[in-house]
């Protein structure tokens, strides 16, 4: 090659179309479509995209004027319509739509776009719509046999018990669906029955902010169940899923939950954050017989009262290796009764993490022999607590006593005397 000759070579354009479309699937769809201006070679590339992601979601606190909303939406609609009806008939792998609907008549176009997407037989379908207009999604969404993962989010929240099925569901036939995520949607027993019969391979169910008008969640093949900040209408929700391996429940208010037939449960993560005067019952411990990892976060006195009443149902936790408890209060004996119950029933426990409220002058201590690692997380001064955790002492009246000889790891510590704690802990390693 002669000196000074232009060495620039367009190697990317020489790649085959399938490889180019695969590369474009990793960038936003809007940018992928814009590659058509590069050269004639690229004009025929983007229509074969198998991953389409459209995101025009604007939070309600988006601070746009009505005119700005309309202008933005009109531009987004033109782009969305142009892409969907000018692409090739290539089957889709992924279709994601996040859209803030501001005009009352645009829901018609939403359904049109979604029908077009379903006709392309996607493997993953995600719909996140923010609208004040109540409308039904096309039923073809729930009968698309190619879908393996689905996410439906409708905002703002519409916890209206008189609205039977806000998503307009009439039937379900999703024979290959393995993961389903629903956000801010009303769910009743009838819908759960349709899910059970129409999704025979469903392994993961995630409910976020949903309104639960049901008495039972029962799946035999489900492996993971997540209930995040859902509202209950019934007085007691029974969860009976013998195949579930992971169960996550986070609640700011619940009527009652009971676990039954949870023989495969290995990981339990439970969080109850505030006082709930409507709580009628809570039976968790009986469903934990085979857990290996347990996180129990209780920031509510009445929730703790129900758990204390549930102690007689606590089985031997022979498989439990890692236990995380919070938020504990050093002044309340009932905290330690629950801790003692779990420790006494956990004969093979190796890793214990405790999260505390700020420490007061009056507190109790416990000791345990078999642990390998103890993690402590709490604000305030730590030395006094650490010394009590590892020092031999007589039982505090009304409180169980076990001896800790494990390595103690302080996750958080604030206070003037934390620097001297290392020398004051003779039986534990301070890290």
PyMOL commands that set and color helices and strands:
alter all, ss='L'
color gray80, all
select helices_A, chain A and resi 12-14+17-24+29-37+40-43+46-48+66-84+104-119+139-143+189-198+285-287+301-309+311-313+333-344+383-390+418-424
alter helices_A, ss='H'
color red, helices_A
select strands_A, chain A and resi 51-56+94-101+124-131+149-155+179-183+186-188+204-208+211-213+216-218+224-228+231-232+237-240+246-251+256-260+267-272+281-283+293-298+322-328+351-356+373-378+407-412
alter strands_A, ss='S'
color yellow, strands_A
deselect
rebuild
show_as cartoon
